[in-house]
Structures are given as structure tokens and as C-alpha cells.
Amino acid sequence: MSHHHRLAAATVAATALAVTAVQAADNFPSRSIQLVIPFAAGGPTDIVGRIMGAKMGEILGQTFVVEDRSGAGGNIGADFVAKATPDGYTLLFATVSTNAINPGLYKHMPYDAVKDFTPVARVGVTPTLLMVNPSIPATDVKSLVALLKANPGKYNYGSSGVGSILHLCGEEFKAMAGLDIVHVPYKGSAPMDTDLMGGQISMAFDATPTALPLSMSGKVHALGAGMLKRLPAMPDLPTLDEQGLKGYECYTWNSILAPAGTPKPIVEKLNAAANKALADPAVTDALKNAGVDPTPGSTPETTTDFVKAELAKWAPIIKASGAQVD
């Protein structure tokens, strides 16, 4: 075959592929979409994912089937999506753990947090709360720090697993206040919260979708919010920053990611649906009531930039904590 014929054949093939991609996008979605939550059912990510999935499904006219694939700090669910067919029908409800913390924490990552995904949209930022068992004689962060300093090694704090965001929140608190407290890892927030209510652990940081109902019920006491500004859902609760730990900030976030190579028209259709969902007052109210700060108006490009910035932000924090998982 001559050079010209080869060139013509390649052009025809490329055009055919482009036409097929456009047709696929035009018909998208023609069936239900799988939204993978990389953590256990009933946890903060699951709660937020279900709110978004229900509304996006309504907007796109197809059901979003939420599937919880937990394990390895979110790596199992994220890896499943990274290796899925890039056609828009399998999406990841990503968190700070899956795409910013785990790459610095795990020696052997099954996926590349940037290269193996096509970001679709940001959903929201979720603050954490510092909570204590009601038996702990402390009414605010100052009195808690004084109690912990007077009793080195006596008290402990729970987390949703080694290297999880809740573990790093605890380590940041420990480092900034100069404390000696013992870390007790769990396999998720739900078992951690059960033991916090039962008094098996003294304190814990937890994300607001599960922490707010607990603290409002009085089963645990919230002593501070882990963001630089107060929570709209709990305006009377001072931040840790306000209570003397200057600059303390520990949060998680959610973004929707598709496998790398997902056609741009499909990504744009999903992005439009996510932003339309975040413009709906019922959705924003549900998110705010769960303590989530919605992040509407993102593009696939700004979502990519955000994930890369978070990856760069957490790497030195993880290194300083000394946390590592094989």
C-alpha cells in the first residue's frame, strides 16, 4: 500500500471512530449507570453519593445504581473503576483518600490517581468534627488538650483505618497540640462511631454526614469543627482554629471520576448533569444538612486541577505522619 493510501485509510478509520464516539455520546445514557462508592454503606461517602446519584439519574433519565465496594482505604473500588470500560457507564465517587492520600500512603498502588481517571465534576467538601465520648471531662478543645497533656498515653482516638483521612486528622491534632494519645484503627466510620458511643475509645474525628446526627443526638459531644470557618449546620460550634490550634484544617471531599479515555462528549454530558443536580435547592439543602459544602460550577478541567493540587498538598503531611501501608 502506498504512503497516500495508508494515510487515506488512517484518516477514514479515525473519522469512523470519531463518528462512533459522537453517536455513543448522543445516545448516552441508554442504560443504567454504575456509581461506585469505595467505602462501606452508611458512611459519609455513601450518604453523599446516594443524594447525587438519585438526582443525576433523574436528570439523565437513567438510574444511577450505587454500588459499595469498600476495602484497602478505598483502593478496591477506585481500582475497579480505573480498569472499567471507558464508556461513561461506570463512575467513581472519589474522595481525598482514593485520589490524594492513598498514593502517598500505600507502597503498592493498583492504579495511578491521575493518569487512570478522567475527572468529571466536583461535588462538595466535607468537614470533620472532633467528637468525644460523653464520659470525657472536657467541654472544649482547650480543656481536652489540658486533660490529654496531664495524662500522657492514657487516652486514645479512633479512625476509619490506618492512613485514612480520619487517621490523618488525629495525627495533625496530636502534632499541633503536642499530645501523646494512642491510635485505634477501625474498618470504617460506622464501627468506630459505635465504639465511641460505647466508650471503648475516648475521641475521634468523623466526617459531618455521620458526625452531625451523632452529636445532635447527644450520644457523643462535638468539641470543634475541623475547617477554618464554622459549619452552617452547627454555627455555635467553634472551629479548632478558633480554639487555639491555628491553621488546623482537616476535611474530605467528593468528586466524580470516570475511567481514563472516556469520550469527551460523554464526560461533558455527565458534568452538565452533576452541575444541574448541584443547582437544585433540594440537593443543596440535603448536602448542607449533612454538613457538606457543595462545590457547583466545576468543569472537567478544574476538577483535574483540584485533584492534582490535593495530591501535592497531602503528600508531605503523610510523609510527616510516618503512616505507611504495604
URLIN-V495511 format. One record per pair of residues at least 24 apart in sequence whose ideal C-beta (glycine too) atoms are under 6 Angstrom apart, sorted by the first residue. I is the first residue (numbers start at 1). GAP is how many residues later the second one is. Records with the same first field share a line. If there is no record, write none. Layout:
# URLIN-V495511
I: GAP + GAP
This chain:
# URLIN-V495511
21: 242
25: 238 + 240 + 241
28: 60 + 238 + 241
29: 31 + 33
32: 30 + 31 + 33
33: 31 + 56
34: 31 + 33 + 56
35: 29 + 31 + 56 + 58
36: 31 + 33 + 41 + 44 + 45 + 56
37: 29 + 31 + 56
38: 36 + 39 + 40 + 60
39: 31
40: 30 + 148
41: 27
42: 148
43: 145 + 146
44: 163 + 165 + 166
45: 50
47: 162 + 243
48: 206 + 244
49: 44
51: 235
52: 71 + 225
55: 222 + 228
56: 217 + 221
59: 214 + 217
60: 213
73: 24 + 29 + 88 + 90 + 91
74: 24
75: 27
79: 31 + 32
81: 178
82: 29 + 34
84: 175
86: 173 + 175 + 176
88: 174 + 178
91: 165 + 167
92: 165
93: 161
94: 161 + 163
95: 157
96: 69 + 156 + 157
97: 67 + 68
99: 208
100: 210 + 211 + 214
101: 213
104: 211 + 214
105: 58 + 213 + 218 + 220
106: 219
107: 219
116: 144
117: 140 + 143
118: 140 + 142 + 144 + 149
119: 138 + 181 + 184 + 185 + 188
120: 136 + 138 + 147 + 150 + 151
121: 135 + 150 + 153 + 177 + 182
122: 133 + 173 + 176 + 181
123: 131
124: 130 + 163 + 168 + 169 + 170 + 171
125: 126 + 128 + 168
126: 81 + 82 + 126 + 166
127: 81 + 98 + 99 + 100 + 124
128: 41 + 77 + 79 + 98 + 122
129: 82 + 93 + 96
130: 75 + 93 + 94
131: 73 + 89 + 91
132: 71 + 89
133: 63 + 66 + 69
134: 87
135: 64
136: 66
140: 83
141: 82 + 83 + 99 + 102
144: 79
145: 32
148: 31 + 33
152: 28
153: 27
155: 26 + 47
156: 26 + 28 + 45 + 46
157: 24 + 46 + 47
158: 26 + 28 + 34 + 38 + 43 + 46
159: 26
160: 26 + 28 + 29 + 32
161: 24
162: 163
163: 160 + 162
165: 87
166: 39
169: 36 + 81
170: 35
171: 150
172: 78
176: 69 + 72
196: 24
207: 45
208: 83
209: 81
212: 79
226: 24
231: 60
233: 58
255: 48
267: 33
271: 29
